Amino acid sequence: MQMSIEEQKAYNQLSKEQKEDFRYAEKRHPNWSFTQVMAKVGFEGKISDVITDRKGDVDPNDKSLWQTILEGVSDFLDDFPILKEAAKAIRNAIGKIFEFVGDMIDDFFDWIF
């Protein structure tokens, strides 16, 4: 992938481990854009952080787990001026996703009771 000057600046801000993750993702997904690869780096890092920080088993159905991960990815992307729009899109999606899930749960309990 040929990076623009802004993309190269963002890449240079990554840690050594994040750069390795970036290069690995880039090789596995040669048709992905810079933003897609950076989002993957952010997701992998945040998932690792959340799992490490949680005590005991991690419940993949735990809403707060996913909210923490998505917010962390958004914060990661927000650190790079070129990726602020991607960060904003994730923040917008967080609200919509959890509102939708909440509405489905409310509807389910209304139906049950």
Secondary structure, 3 states (H helix, E strand, C coil): CCCCHHHHHHHHCCCHHHHHHHHHHHHHCCCCCHHHHHHHHHHHHHHHHHHHHCCCCCCCCCHHHHHHHHHHHHHHHHCCHHHHHHHHHHHHHHHHHHHHHHHHHHHHHHHHC
